[in-house]
Amino acid sequence: EKDKELIRGSWESLGKNKVPHGVVMFSRLFELDPELLTLFHYTTNCGSTQDCLSSPEFLEHVTKVSSVYRTVSHLDDLPSLEDFLLNLGRKHQAVGVNTQSFAEVGESLLYMLQCSLGQAYTAPLRQAWLNLYSIVVAAMSQGWAK
Ligand code: HEM
């Protein structure tokens, strides 16, 4: 319960437009693992990472990611999201993501929160996001097994 309050509060304080935060998160992710950039097949014809990060398709994916987090962070009933996340995991398996990348995705998420929240990024807040993220990863990973 305390976790949910922390997450909702910090989500609100990121502001209405989550896209710039998503771009920070994915820039960090591609720094950690440049190979992941190639999984966005539509980015193969961009000149530089920066070009890719500003392509409409990429920004659309950032919006999709943020909409998943909005749903997850506002929902009290996580079990009902399980099917959705399991399917989402399956789709990412199909595009070539592997489950090891989730650790880097998590690290990038925390990196973004730290950059965006500054002083408000506290140890309990970090833990709350880690807990939420581990639920998302566990559900998405189930999509791999099937
Ligand atoms: C779809 C890649 C992480 C949410 C996709 C697609 C690709 C992709 C290539 C299909 C094209 C598209 O719809 O833009 C990746 C990579 C990731 C990653 C390389 C990092 C390793 C995430 C995360 C979330 C997410 C962390 C949210 C928790 C979605 C959603 C879709 C999608 C909602 C649309 C699925 C649908 O069409 O039903 N992703 N993704 N992705 N991704 Fe990701």
Backbone and ligand atoms as CSV (ligand in chain L), in Angstrom:
chain,resi,resn,atom,element,x,y,z
A,1,GLU,N,N,0.835,-1.218,0.000
A,1,GLU,CA,C,0.000,0.000,0.000
A,1,GLU,C,C,0.863,1.258,0.000
A,2,LYS,N,N,1.838,1.243,0.883
A,2,LYS,CA,C,2.788,2.353,0.942
A,2,LYS,C,C,3.513,2.468,-0.406
A,3,ASP,N,N,3.871,1.307,-0.960
A,3,ASP,CA,C,4.520,1.264,-2.270
A,3,ASP,C,C,3.687,1.969,-3.325
A,4,LYS,N,N,2.396,1.637,-3.332
A,4,LYS,CA,C,1.510,2.188,-4.365
A,4,LYS,C,C,1.422,3.699,-4.284
A,5,GLU,N,N,1.370,4.197,-3.043
A,5,GLU,CA,C,1.333,5.646,-2.867
A,5,GLU,C,C,2.597,6.286,-3.417
A,6,LEU,N,N,3.737,5.695,-3.097
A,6,LEU,CA,C,5.019,6.235,-3.564
A,6,LEU,C,C,5.078,6.238,-5.088
A,7,ILE,N,N,4.612,5.128,-5.660
A,7,ILE,CA,C,4.680,5.008,-7.110
A,7,ILE,C,C,3.739,5.996,-7.790
A,8,ARG,N,N,2.524,6.066,-7.290
A,8,ARG,CA,C,1.569,7.023,-7.870
A,8,ARG,C,C,2.072,8.446,-7.759
A,9,GLY,N,N,2.574,8.781,-6.573
A,9,GLY,CA,C,3.079,10.133,-6.340
A,9,GLY,C,C,4.206,10.481,-7.305
A,10,SER,N,N,5.152,9.557,-7.452
A,10,SER,CA,C,6.294,9.866,-8.309
A,10,SER,C,C,5.874,9.883,-9.782
A,11,TRP,N,N,4.926,9.012,-10.122
A,11,TRP,CA,C,4.416,8.985,-11.506
A,11,TRP,C,C,3.785,10.324,-11.848
A,12,GLU,N,N,2.959,10.866,-10.916
A,12,GLU,CA,C,2.335,12.180,-11.127
A,12,GLU,C,C,3.402,13.251,-11.304
A,13,SER,N,N,4.446,13.171,-10.471
A,13,SER,CA,C,5.423,14.261,-10.495
A,13,SER,C,C,6.309,14.225,-11.740
A,14,LEU,N,N,6.232,13.137,-12.507
A,14,LEU,CA,C,6.962,13.124,-13.782
A,14,LEU,C,C,6.291,14.040,-14.803
A,15,GLY,N,N,5.054,14.460,-14.497
A,15,GLY,CA,C,4.349,15.366,-15.399
A,15,GLY,C,C,3.505,14.614,-16.404
A,16,LYS,N,N,2.729,15.389,-17.170
A,16,LYS,CA,C,1.774,14.786,-18.112
A,16,LYS,C,C,2.462,14.062,-19.240
A,17,ASN,N,N,3.470,14.709,-19.774
A,17,ASN,CA,C,4.140,14.132,-20.934
A,17,ASN,C,C,5.283,13.219,-20.497
A,18,LYS,N,N,5.056,11.921,-20.683
A,18,LYS,CA,C,6.064,10.959,-20.225
A,18,LYS,C,C,7.106,10.665,-21.299
A,19,VAL,N,N,6.870,11.127,-22.512
A,19,VAL,CA,C,7.765,10.755,-23.616
A,19,VAL,C,C,9.233,11.133,-23.353
A,20,PRO,N,N,9.502,12.382,-22.906
A,20,PRO,CA,C,10.916,12.715,-22.669
A,20,PRO,C,C,11.574,11.786,-21.640
A,21,HIS,N,N,10.803,11.376,-20.638
A,21,HIS,CA,C,11.357,10.465,-19.636
A,21,HIS,C,C,11.637,9.097,-20.248
A,22,GLY,N,N,10.725,8.672,-21.125
A,22,GLY,CA,C,10.917,7.408,-21.818
A,22,GLY,C,C,12.150,7.444,-22.704
A,23,VAL,N,N,12.385,8.601,-23.308
A,23,VAL,CA,C,13.562,8.730,-24.176
A,23,VAL,C,C,14.836,8.628,-23.336
A,24,VAL,N,N,14.840,9.247,-22.164
A,24,VAL,CA,C,15.976,9.133,-21.250
A,24,VAL,C,C,16.211,7.669,-20.882
A,25,MET,N,N,15.099,6.978,-20.572
A,25,MET,CA,C,15.198,5.581,-20.164
A,25,MET,C,C,15.785,4.715,-21.280
A,26,PHE,N,N,15.247,4.889,-22.493
A,26,PHE,CA,C,15.734,4.048,-23.594
A,26,PHE,C,C,17.130,4.456,-24.069
A,27,SER,N,N,17.484,5.739,-23.942
A,27,SER,CA,C,18.857,6.134,-24.289
A,27,SER,C,C,19.835,5.398,-23.388
A,28,ARG,N,N,19.474,5.334,-22.116
A,28,ARG,CA,C,20.309,4.616,-21.147
A,28,ARG,C,C,20.384,3.130,-21.509
A,29,LEU,N,N,19.219,2.574,-21.880
A,29,LEU,CA,C,19.166,1.158,-22.237
A,29,LEU,C,C,20.078,0.851,-23.422
A,30,PHE,N,N,20.050,1.724,-24.434
A,30,PHE,CA,C,20.869,1.468,-25.625
A,30,PHE,C,C,22.347,1.692,-25.346
A,31,GLU,N,N,22.637,2.505,-24.313
A,31,GLU,CA,C,24.007,2.651,-23.864
A,31,GLU,C,C,24.482,1.341,-23.232
A,32,LEU,N,N,23.601,0.737,-22.422
A,32,LEU,CA,C,23.949,-0.513,-21.743
A,32,LEU,C,C,24.045,-1.660,-22.735
A,33,ASP,N,N,23.172,-1.640,-23.745
A,33,ASP,CA,C,23.149,-2.713,-24.731
A,33,ASP,C,C,22.738,-2.192,-26.113
A,34,PRO,N,N,23.732,-1.720,-26.885
A,34,PRO,CA,C,23.459,-1.137,-28.209
A,34,PRO,C,C,22.735,-2.109,-29.155
A,35,GLU,N,N,22.932,-3.402,-28.940
A,35,GLU,CA,C,22.282,-4.407,-29.790
A,35,GLU,C,C,20.769,-4.278,-29.790
A,36,LEU,N,N,20.218,-3.845,-28.652
A,36,LEU,CA,C,18.766,-3.766,-28.535
A,36,LEU,C,C,18.155,-2.799,-29.542
A,37,LEU,N,N,18.956,-1.807,-29.916
A,37,LEU,CA,C,18.491,-0.824,-30.890
A,37,LEU,C,C,18.112,-1.496,-32.206
A,38,THR,N,N,18.862,-2.559,-32.547
A,38,THR,CA,C,18.600,-3.234,-33.820
A,38,THR,C,C,17.286,-4.007,-33.801
A,39,LEU,N,N,16.737,-4.262,-32.621
A,39,LEU,CA,C,15.461,-4.982,-32.557
A,39,LEU,C,C,14.301,-4.114,-33.026
A,40,PHE,N,N,14.512,-2.827,-32.969
A,40,PHE,CA,C,13.508,-1.938,-33.565
A,40,PHE,C,C,13.818,-1.907,-35.054
A,41,HIS,N,N,13.270,-2.889,-35.776
A,41,HIS,CA,C,13.728,-3.108,-37.151
A,41,HIS,C,C,13.599,-1.863,-38.008
A,42,TYR,N,N,12.614,-1.029,-37.655
A,42,TYR,CA,C,12.403,0.184,-38.452
A,42,TYR,C,C,13.501,1.211,-38.233
A,43,THR,N,N,14.406,0.924,-37.277
A,43,THR,CA,C,15.482,1.883,-37.061
A,43,THR,C,C,16.723,1.559,-37.884
A,44,THR,N,N,16.694,0.452,-38.639
A,44,THR,CA,C,17.909,0.027,-39.326
A,44,THR,C,C,18.381,1.058,-40.345
A,45,ASN,N,N,17.454,1.874,-40.840
A,45,ASN,CA,C,17.917,2.855,-41.815
A,45,ASN,C,C,18.144,4.238,-41.228
A,46,CYS,N,N,18.275,4.305,-39.880
A,46,CYS,CA,C,18.658,5.627,-39.384
A,46,CYS,C,C,20.154,5.764,-39.240
A,47,GLY,N,N,20.603,6.991,-39.394
A,47,GLY,CA,C,22.025,7.275,-39.404
A,47,GLY,C,C,22.691,7.098,-38.059
A,48,SER,N,N,22.060,7.582,-37.023
A,48,SER,CA,C,22.686,7.561,-35.705
A,48,SER,C,C,21.658,7.173,-34.652
A,49,THR,N,N,22.169,6.815,-33.477
A,49,THR,CA,C,21.275,6.485,-32.371
A,49,THR,C,C,20.306,7.639,-32.122
A,50,GLN,N,N,20.838,8.859,-32.221
A,50,GLN,CA,C,20.008,10.023,-31.959
A,50,GLN,C,C,18.840,10.115,-32.943
A,51,ASP,N,N,19.124,9.828,-34.235
A,51,ASP,CA,C,18.056,9.803,-35.246
A,51,ASP,C,C,16.984,8.805,-34.865
A,52,CYS,N,N,17.436,7.625,-34.437
A,52,CYS,CA,C,16.494,6.567,-34.083
A,52,CYS,C,C,15.634,6.982,-32.924
A,53,LEU,N,N,16.268,7.586,-31.936
A,53,LEU,CA,C,15.548,7.980,-30.736
A,53,LEU,C,C,14.485,9.028,-31.027
A,54,SER,N,N,14.623,9.717,-32.160
A,54,SER,CA,C,13.598,10.716,-32.452
A,54,SER,C,C,12.655,10.269,-33.569
A,55,SER,N,N,12.796,9.013,-34.027
A,55,SER,CA,C,11.882,8.545,-35.070
A,55,SER,C,C,10.495,8.323,-34.489
A,56,PRO,N,N,9.455,8.614,-35.307
A,56,PRO,CA,C,8.076,8.495,-34.821
A,56,PRO,C,C,7.763,7.099,-34.292
A,57,GLU,N,N,8.293,6.060,-34.946
A,57,GLU,CA,C,8.008,4.680,-34.523
A,57,GLU,C,C,8.576,4.421,-33.139
A,58,PHE,N,N,9.782,4.934,-32.939
A,58,PHE,CA,C,10.405,4.736,-31.641
A,58,PHE,C,C,9.629,5.473,-30.556
A,59,LEU,N,N,9.237,6.708,-30.839
A,59,LEU,CA,C,8.506,7.505,-29.851
A,59,LEU,C,C,7.153,6.881,-29.556
A,60,GLU,N,N,6.591,6.235,-30.571
A,60,GLU,CA,C,5.328,5.538,-30.366
A,60,GLU,C,C,5.500,4.385,-29.383
A,61,HIS,N,N,6.612,3.668,-29.507
A,61,HIS,CA,C,6.882,2.586,-28.567
A,61,HIS,C,C,7.065,3.123,-27.143
A,62,VAL,N,N,7.731,4.266,-27.029
A,62,VAL,CA,C,7.905,4.896,-25.718
A,62,VAL,C,C,6.530,5.189,-25.100
A,63,THR,N,N,5.628,5.678,-25.935
A,63,THR,CA,C,4.266,5.949,-25.455
A,63,THR,C,C,3.581,4.661,-25.012
A,64,LYS,N,N,3.799,3.579,-25.752
A,64,LYS,CA,C,3.213,2.283,-25.379
A,64,LYS,C,C,3.754,1.820,-24.031
A,65,VAL,N,N,5.063,1.946,-23.873
A,65,VAL,CA,C,5.682,1.527,-22.609
A,65,VAL,C,C,5.090,2.339,-21.461
A,66,SER,N,N,4.977,3.654,-21.692
A,66,SER,CA,C,4.477,4.494,-20.608
A,66,SER,C,C,3.014,4.179,-20.300
A,67,SER,N,N,2.254,3.792,-21.324
A,67,SER,CA,C,0.842,3.462,-21.060
A,67,SER,C,C,0.735,2.167,-20.242
A,68,VAL,N,N,1.692,1.245,-20.462
A,68,VAL,CA,C,1.701,0.023,-19.643
A,68,VAL,C,C,1.972,0.388,-18.187
A,69,TYR,N,N,2.984,1.238,-17.972
A,69,TYR,CA,C,3.297,1.623,-16.602
A,69,TYR,C,C,2.185,2.413,-15.951
A,70,ARG,N,N,1.492,3.237,-16.734
A,70,ARG,CA,C,0.363,3.980,-16.171
A,70,ARG,C,C,-0.685,2.999,-15.659
A,71,THR,N,N,-1.019,2.031,-16.515
A,71,THR,CA,C,-2.018,1.033,-16.138
A,71,THR,C,C,-1.585,0.275,-14.897
A,72,VAL,N,N,-0.334,-0.182,-14.936
A,72,VAL,CA,C,0.160,-0.998,-13.835
A,72,VAL,C,C,0.193,-0.197,-12.526
A,73,SER,N,N,0.647,1.059,-12.614
A,73,SER,CA,C,0.818,1.814,-11.375
A,73,SER,C,C,-0.507,2.320,-10.816
A,74,HIS,N,N,-1.540,2.299,-11.615
A,74,HIS,CA,C,-2.838,2.760,-11.130
A,74,HIS,C,C,-3.780,1.623,-10.796
A,75,LEU,N,N,-3.349,0.416,-11.077
A,75,LEU,CA,C,-4.278,-0.681,-10.860
A,75,LEU,C,C,-4.093,-1.357,-9.524
A,76,ASP,N,N,-5.174,-1.553,-8.823
A,76,ASP,CA,C,-5.078,-2.233,-7.538
A,76,ASP,C,C,-5.067,-3.739,-7.735
A,77,ASP,N,N,-5.655,-4.135,-8.870
A,77,ASP,CA,C,-5.833,-5.560,-9.079
A,77,ASP,C,C,-4.819,-6.083,-10.082
A,78,LEU,N,N,-3.575,-6.282,-9.622
A,78,LEU,CA,C,-2.525,-6.726,-10.535
A,78,LEU,C,C,-2.802,-8.080,-11.194
A,79,PRO,N,N,-3.404,-9.035,-10.480
A,79,PRO,CA,C,-3.654,-10.331,-11.119
A,79,PRO,C,C,-4.429,-10.221,-12.440
A,80,SER,N,N,-5.319,-9.239,-12.523
A,80,SER,CA,C,-6.108,-9.121,-13.758
A,80,SER,C,C,-5.246,-8.655,-14.928
A,81,LEU,N,N,-4.067,-8.114,-14.614
A,81,LEU,CA,C,-3.172,-7.659,-15.677
A,81,LEU,C,C,-2.265,-8.773,-16.170
A,82,GLU,N,N,-2.304,-9.899,-15.455
A,82,GLU,CA,C,-1.345,-10.949,-15.731
A,82,GLU,C,C,-1.396,-11.467,-17.164
A,83,ASP,N,N,-2.602,-11.707,-17.645
A,83,ASP,CA,C,-2.748,-12.197,-19.018
A,83,ASP,C,C,-2.187,-11.204,-20.016
A,84,PHE,N,N,-2.504,-9.945,-19.764
A,84,PHE,CA,C,-2.003,-8.900,-20.649
A,84,PHE,C,C,-0.477,-8.905,-20.687
A,85,LEU,N,N,0.153,-8.977,-19.496
A,85,LEU,CA,C,1.618,-8.926,-19.413
A,85,LEU,C,C,2.257,-10.191,-19.976
A,86,LEU,N,N,1.585,-11.318,-19.769
A,86,LEU,CA,C,2.091,-12.575,-20.301
A,86,LEU,C,C,2.150,-12.505,-21.836
A,87,ASN,N,N,1.077,-11.975,-22.393
A,87,ASN,CA,C,1.012,-11.791,-23.834
A,87,ASN,C,C,2.050,-10.805,-24.340
A,88,LEU,N,N,2.236,-9.748,-23.553
A,88,LEU,CA,C,3.220,-8.734,-23.910
A,88,LEU,C,C,4.613,-9.364,-23.923
A,89,GLY,N,N,4.869,-10.246,-22.963
A,89,GLY,CA,C,6.133,-10.967,-22.923
A,89,GLY,C,C,6.306,-11.805,-24.182
A,90,ARG,N,N,5.246,-12.480,-24.568
A,90,ARG,CA,C,5.297,-13.340,-25.751
A,90,ARG,C,C,5.611,-12.510,-26.999
A,91,LYS,N,N,4.997,-11.327,-27.101
A,91,LYS,CA,C,5.247,-10.456,-28.252
A,91,LYS,C,C,6.704,-10.007,-28.296
A,92,HIS,N,N,7.276,-9.748,-27.119
A,92,HIS,CA,C,8.673,-9.313,-27.093
A,92,HIS,C,C,9.633,-10.457,-27.387
A,93,GLN,N,N,9.228,-11.656,-27.024
A,93,GLN,CA,C,10.025,-12.815,-27.419
A,93,GLN,C,C,10.036,-12.896,-28.943
A,94,ALA,N,N,8.856,-12.675,-29.528
A,94,ALA,CA,C,8.728,-12.755,-30.979
A,94,ALA,C,C,9.575,-11.704,-31.697
A,95,VAL,N,N,9.720,-10.506,-31.117
A,95,VAL,CA,C,10.547,-9.500,-31.788
A,95,VAL,C,C,12.034,-9.683,-31.484
A,96,GLY,N,N,12.382,-10.628,-30.612
A,96,GLY,CA,C,13.791,-10.957,-30.409
A,96,GLY,C,C,14.414,-10.448,-29.118
A,97,VAL,N,N,13.584,-9.931,-28.211
A,97,VAL,CA,C,14.100,-9.519,-26.906
A,97,VAL,C,C,14.367,-10.787,-26.103
A,98,ASN,N,N,15.432,-10.830,-25.284
A,98,ASN,CA,C,15.534,-11.972,-24.387
A,98,ASN,C,C,15.415,-11.542,-22.935
A,99,THR,N,N,15.086,-12.487,-22.089
A,99,THR,CA,C,14.716,-12.136,-20.714
A,99,THR,C,C,15.875,-11.488,-19.945
A,100,GLN,N,N,17.112,-11.766,-20.357
A,100,GLN,CA,C,18.244,-11.129,-19.683
A,100,GLN,C,C,18.208,-9.607,-19.833
A,101,SER,N,N,17.622,-9.143,-20.958
A,101,SER,CA,C,17.565,-7.697,-21.190
A,101,SER,C,C,16.710,-6.988,-20.157
A,102,PHE,N,N,15.824,-7.733,-19.520
A,102,PHE,CA,C,14.936,-7.103,-18.545
A,102,PHE,C,C,15.699,-6.479,-17.391
A,103,ALA,N,N,16.856,-7.057,-17.031
A,103,ALA,CA,C,17.653,-6.466,-15.961
A,103,ALA,C,C,18.125,-5.075,-16.366
A,104,GLU,N,N,18.540,-4.954,-17.635
A,104,GLU,CA,C,19.000,-3.653,-18.131
A,104,GLU,C,C,17.849,-2.674,-18.282
A,105,VAL,N,N,16.687,-3.197,-18.660
A,105,VAL,CA,C,15.501,-2.340,-18.747
A,105,VAL,C,C,15.181,-1.784,-17.354
A,106,GLY,N,N,15.269,-2.649,-16.336
A,106,GLY,CA,C,15.008,-2.222,-14.965
A,106,GLY,C,C,16.000,-1.163,-14.506
A,107,GLU,N,N,17.267,-1.399,-14.844
A,107,GLU,CA,C,18.298,-0.435,-14.471
A,107,GLU,C,C,18.054,0.918,-15.152
A,108,SER,N,N,17.623,0.870,-16.413
A,108,SER,CA,C,17.351,2.097,-17.156
A,108,SER,C,C,16.155,2.836,-16.581
A,109,LEU,N,N,15.174,2.060,-16.133
A,109,LEU,CA,C,14.001,2.663,-15.504
A,109,LEU,C,C,14.408,3.435,-14.251
A,110,LEU,N,N,15.233,2.792,-13.413
A,110,LEU,CA,C,15.689,3.445,-12.182
A,110,LEU,C,C,16.562,4.659,-12.494
A,111,TYR,N,N,17.392,4.519,-13.509
A,111,TYR,CA,C,18.244,5.634,-13.927
A,111,TYR,C,C,17.389,6.847,-14.296
A,112,MET,N,N,16.344,6.587,-15.093
A,112,MET,CA,C,15.450,7.657,-15.519
A,112,MET,C,C,14.769,8.297,-14.308
A,113,LEU,N,N,14.276,7.474,-13.381
A,113,LEU,CA,C,13.596,8.009,-12.198
A,113,LEU,C,C,14.551,8.884,-11.381
A,114,GLN,N,N,15.782,8.415,-11.262
A,114,GLN,CA,C,16.773,9.170,-10.507
A,114,GLN,C,C,17.048,10.530,-11.156
A,115,CYS,N,N,17.199,10.516,-12.482
A,115,CYS,CA,C,17.446,11.767,-13.204
A,115,CYS,C,C,16.261,12.710,-13.089
A,116,SER,N,N,15.057,12.151,-13.217
A,116,SER,CA,C,13.872,12.998,-13.311
A,116,SER,C,C,13.385,13.483,-11.953
A,117,LEU,N,N,13.585,12.675,-10.926
A,117,LEU,CA,C,13.004,13.010,-9.627
A,117,LEU,C,C,13.999,13.714,-8.703
A,118,GLY,N,N,15.281,13.577,-8.986
A,118,GLY,CA,C,16.288,14.234,-8.153
A,118,GLY,C,C,16.162,13.847,-6.686
A,119,GLN,N,N,16.009,14.870,-5.857
A,119,GLN,CA,C,15.912,14.673,-4.404
A,119,GLN,C,C,14.789,13.740,-3.992
A,120,ALA,N,N,13.727,13.712,-4.789
A,120,ALA,CA,C,12.563,12.898,-4.436
A,120,ALA,C,C,12.819,11.398,-4.654
A,121,TYR,N,N,13.957,11.085,-5.283
A,121,TYR,CA,C,14.322,9.682,-5.503
A,121,TYR,C,C,14.968,9.150,-4.234
A,122,THR,N,N,14.172,8.528,-3.395
A,122,THR,CA,C,14.641,8.043,-2.093
A,122,THR,C,C,14.765,6.524,-2.119
A,123,ALA,N,N,15.409,5.977,-1.096
A,123,ALA,CA,C,15.573,4.525,-1.026
A,123,ALA,C,C,14.225,3.780,-1.015
A,124,PRO,N,N,13.238,4.231,-0.212
A,124,PRO,CA,C,11.942,3.538,-0.233
A,124,PRO,C,C,11.254,3.628,-1.593
A,125,LEU,N,N,11.422,4.781,-2.262
A,125,LEU,CA,C,10.807,4.945,-3.576
A,125,LEU,C,C,11.448,3.984,-4.583
A,126,ARG,N,N,12.767,3.927,-4.537
A,126,ARG,CA,C,13.496,3.014,-5.421
A,126,ARG,C,C,13.021,1.580,-5.192
A,127,GLN,N,N,12.880,1.201,-3.923
A,127,GLN,CA,C,12.442,-0.150,-3.603
A,127,GLN,C,C,11.020,-0.403,-4.111
A,128,ALA,N,N,10.159,0.607,-3.974
A,128,ALA,CA,C,8.772,0.457,-4.437
A,128,ALA,C,C,8.726,0.186,-5.942
A,129,TRP,N,N,9.524,0.925,-6.701
A,129,TRP,CA,C,9.577,0.714,-8.154
A,129,TRP,C,C,10.186,-0.646,-8.499
A,130,LEU,N,N,11.219,-1.027,-7.735
A,130,LEU,CA,C,11.814,-2.342,-7.965
A,130,LEU,C,C,10.787,-3.445,-7.757
A,131,ASN,N,N,9.982,-3.302,-6.695
A,131,ASN,CA,C,8.949,-4.305,-6.426
A,131,ASN,C,C,7.945,-4.381,-7.563
A,132,LEU,N,N,7.507,-3.207,-8.023
A,132,LEU,CA,C,6.536,-3.180,-9.112
A,132,LEU,C,C,7.150,-3.787,-10.377
A,133,TYR,N,N,8.398,-3.378,-10.661
A,133,TYR,CA,C,9.039,-3.856,-11.874
A,133,TYR,C,C,9.224,-5.376,-11.833
A,134,SER,N,N,9.520,-5.910,-10.652
A,134,SER,CA,C,9.722,-7.364,-10.592
A,134,SER,C,C,8.412,-8.117,-10.847
A,135,ILE,N,N,7.287,-7.499,-10.496
A,135,ILE,CA,C,5.995,-8.115,-10.809
A,135,ILE,C,C,5.772,-8.126,-12.329
A,136,VAL,N,N,6.092,-6.979,-12.955
A,136,VAL,CA,C,5.935,-6.877,-14.412
A,136,VAL,C,C,6.836,-7.893,-15.118
A,137,VAL,N,N,8.098,-7.974,-14.679
A,137,VAL,CA,C,9.051,-8.900,-15.306
A,137,VAL,C,C,8.620,-10.353,-15.112
A,138,ALA,N,N,8.175,-10.675,-13.896
A,138,ALA,CA,C,7.760,-12.055,-13.644
A,138,ALA,C,C,6.625,-12.440,-14.583
A,139,ALA,N,N,5.653,-11.541,-14.743
A,139,ALA,CA,C,4.507,-11.845,-15.599
A,139,ALA,C,C,4.933,-11.917,-17.068
A,140,MET,N,N,5.774,-10.951,-17.504
A,140,MET,CA,C,6.211,-10.962,-18.902
A,140,MET,C,C,7.053,-12.206,-19.203
A,141,SER,N,N,7.884,-12.594,-18.241
A,141,SER,CA,C,8.756,-13.755,-18.456
A,141,SER,C,C,7.967,-15.047,-18.638
A,142,GLN,N,N,6.808,-15.100,-18.032
A,142,GLN,CA,C,5.967,-16.285,-18.210
A,142,GLN,C,C,5.630,-16.508,-19.678
A,143,GLY,N,N,5.575,-15.410,-20.433
A,143,GLY,CA,C,5.268,-15.517,-21.850
A,143,GLY,C,C,6.342,-16.283,-22.614
A,144,TRP,N,N,7.533,-16.344,-22.067
A,144,TRP,CA,C,8.638,-17.059,-22.725
A,144,TRP,C,C,8.508,-18.578,-22.614
A,145,ALA,N,N,7.983,-18.984,-21.475
A,145,ALA,CA,C,7.921,-20.413,-21.188
A,145,ALA,C,C,6.903,-21.136,-22.058
A,146,LYS,N,N,5.902,-20.374,-22.574
A,146,LYS,CA,C,4.795,-21.056,-23.252
A,146,LYS,C,C,5.009,-21.147,-24.764
L,1,HEM,C1,C,5.993,-3.539,-28.886
L,1,HEM,C2,C,10.844,-3.736,-28.616
L,1,HEM,C3,C,10.611,-3.079,-23.818
L,1,HEM,C4,C,5.803,-2.372,-24.159
L,1,HEM,C5,C,7.327,-3.662,-29.230
L,1,HEM,C6,C,7.843,-3.875,-30.571
L,1,HEM,C7,C,9.194,-3.922,-30.487
L,1,HEM,C8,C,9.552,-3.740,-29.106
L,1,HEM,C9,C,10.195,-4.090,-31.633
L,1,HEM,C10,C,6.989,-4.018,-31.829
L,1,HEM,C11,C,6.939,-2.727,-32.590
L,1,HEM,C12,C,6.185,-1.643,-31.870
L,1,HEM,O1,O,5.010,-1.861,-31.461
L,1,HEM,O2,O,6.740,-0.538,-31.691
L,1,HEM,C13,C,11.204,-3.584,-27.295
L,1,HEM,C14,C,12.568,-3.638,-26.791
L,1,HEM,C15,C,12.494,-3.463,-25.451
L,1,HEM,C16,C,11.092,-3.285,-25.097
L,1,HEM,C17,C,13.812,-3.853,-27.655
L,1,HEM,C18,C,13.609,-3.468,-24.461
L,1,HEM,C19,C,14.360,-4.536,-24.262
L,1,HEM,C20,C,9.277,-2.834,-23.479
L,1,HEM,C21,C,8.793,-2.572,-22.140
L,1,HEM,C22,C,7.443,-2.380,-22.233
L,1,HEM,C23,C,7.076,-2.521,-23.642
L,1,HEM,C24,C,9.659,-2.523,-20.878
L,1,HEM,C25,C,6.451,-2.080,-21.157
L,1,HEM,C26,C,6.466,-2.654,-19.962
L,1,HEM,C27,C,5.421,-2.634,-25.462
L,1,HEM,C28,C,4.056,-2.614,-25.951
L,1,HEM,C29,C,4.112,-2.967,-27.313
L,1,HEM,C30,C,5.510,-3.184,-27.636
L,1,HEM,C31,C,2.807,-2.289,-25.129
L,1,HEM,C32,C,2.934,-3.112,-28.263
L,1,HEM,C33,C,2.508,-4.559,-28.257
L,1,HEM,C34,C,1.317,-4.804,-29.163
L,1,HEM,O3,O,1.422,-4.481,-30.353
L,1,HEM,O4,O,0.320,-5.304,-28.654
L,1,HEM,N1,N,8.396,-3.593,-28.369
L,1,HEM,N2,N,10.340,-3.364,-26.250
L,1,HEM,N3,N,8.214,-2.799,-24.372
L,1,HEM,N4,N,6.271,-2.966,-26.503
L,1,HEM,FE1,FE,8.293,-3.171,-26.362
